[in-house]
Amino acid sequence: MILPVTLCTAAAMAVLTIWLMVRIGKLRGQEKILHGDGGNPGLIRRMRAQLNFVESAPFVLALAAGIEITGKGGQWLAYVAGIYILGRVAHAIGMDAETAAKTRVAGVVITLLTLLGLAIVAVLIAAGVM
């Protein structure tokens, strides 16, 4: 069984992870911080942006795969996954700001709604309602 939405989402997540890692590495090089965060607020924020992504990505991917395996995914699942990825990019960009930037807040809201929405759909499918 091929899961195109899940595979494309996993690929997008891999690219996003690389981008987050490169941003951290670039700042480490600029600030000459080899290990840890060196107390650098910008590096701390970028590291948190990466960790925030890593905290939610496995759940989104597992839920998307489970939904897609049941055949209940359809086109909407691809849109949800794409919006989630865009939300995580917005969050990472917003994390560069000293204050809670609108892009960061938008990224958080998109992530929470994605997780909640996919979880609800998964439970409805498991309960036989969908």
C-alpha positions in Angstrom: 0.0 0.0 0.0 1.4 3.4 -1.0 0.6 6.3 1.3 1.3 9.4 -0.9 0.1 12.0 1.5 2.2 10.5 4.4 5.2 10.1 2.2 5.1 13.6 0.9 4.5 14.9 4.4 7.5 13.0 5.7 9.6 14.4 2.9 8.5 17.9 3.6 9.2 17.3 7.3 12.7 16.1 6.5 13.4 19.2 4.4 12.0 21.4 7.2 14.2 19.7 9.7 17.2 20.3 7.5 16.3 24.0 7.2 15.9 24.3 11.0 19.3 22.6 11.5 21.0 24.8 9.0 19.6 27.9 10.7 21.0 26.7 14.0 24.4 25.8 12.5 24.7 29.1 10.8 24.1 31.0 14.0 26.4 28.7 15.9 29.2 29.5 13.4 28.5 33.3 13.5 28.5 33.3 17.3 31.3 30.7 17.6 29.2 28.5 19.9 30.3 24.9 19.5 28.2 23.2 22.2 25.0 24.1 24.0 23.4 27.5 23.5 26.1 29.6 25.0 23.4 31.7 26.7 22.7 33.3 23.3 19.0 34.3 23.1 18.8 33.9 19.3 20.3 30.4 19.4 18.0 29.4 22.2 15.0 30.5 20.2 16.1 28.7 17.1 16.8 25.5 19.1 13.4 25.8 20.7 11.8 26.2 17.2 13.4 23.0 16.1 12.4 21.2 19.3 8.9 22.5 19.0 8.7 21.0 15.5 10.2 17.7 16.6 7.6 17.5 19.5 4.6 17.6 17.2 5.8 16.2 13.9 5.7 12.5 14.9 2.1 12.8 16.0 1.0 14.5 12.9 2.8 11.9 10.7 1.4 9.0 12.7 -2.2 10.4 12.6 -1.9 11.2 8.9 -0.6 7.7 8.1 -3.3 6.0 10.2 -6.1 8.1 8.5 -4.6 7.4 5.1 -4.3 3.7 5.7 -8.1 3.6 6.4 -8.8 5.2 3.1 -10.5 8.1 4.7 -7.8 10.7 4.0 -8.7 12.1 0.6 -7.5 15.4 -0.7 -8.3 17.2 2.6 -5.5 15.4 4.3 -2.9 16.7 1.9 -4.2 20.2 2.5 -4.0 19.8 6.3 -0.5 18.4 6.0 0.6 21.3 3.8 -0.9 23.9 6.1 0.8 22.2 9.1 4.2 22.5 7.3 3.6 26.2 6.5 2.6 26.7 10.1 5.8 25.3 11.3 7.8 27.5 9.0 5.9 30.5 10.2 6.6 29.5 13.8 10.3 29.1 13.2 10.5 32.5 11.5 8.4 34.1 14.3 10.8 32.6 16.9 13.6 34.8 15.6 11.7 37.8 17.1 12.4 39.0 20.6 8.6 39.1 21.3 5.7 36.8 20.3 5.6 37.6 16.6 2.3 37.1 14.8 3.9 34.5 12.6 4.9 32.5 15.7 1.5 32.7 17.2 -0.1 31.6 13.8 2.3 28.7 13.7 1.3 27.6 17.2 -2.4 27.9 16.4 -2.0 25.9 13.2 -0.1 23.2 14.9 -2.6 22.9 17.7 -5.6 22.8 15.3 -3.9 20.2 13.1 -3.2 17.9 16.0 -6.6 18.3 17.5 -8.4 17.9 14.1 -6.4 14.8 13.1 -6.9 13.3 16.5 -10.7 13.8 16.3 -10.8 12.3 12.8 -8.8 9.3 14.0 -11.1 8.7 16.9 -14.2 9.0 14.7 -12.7 6.6 12.2 -11.8 4.1 15.0 -15.4 4.5 16.4 -16.8 3.7 13.0 -18.5 7.1 12.7 -16.5 8.0 9.6 
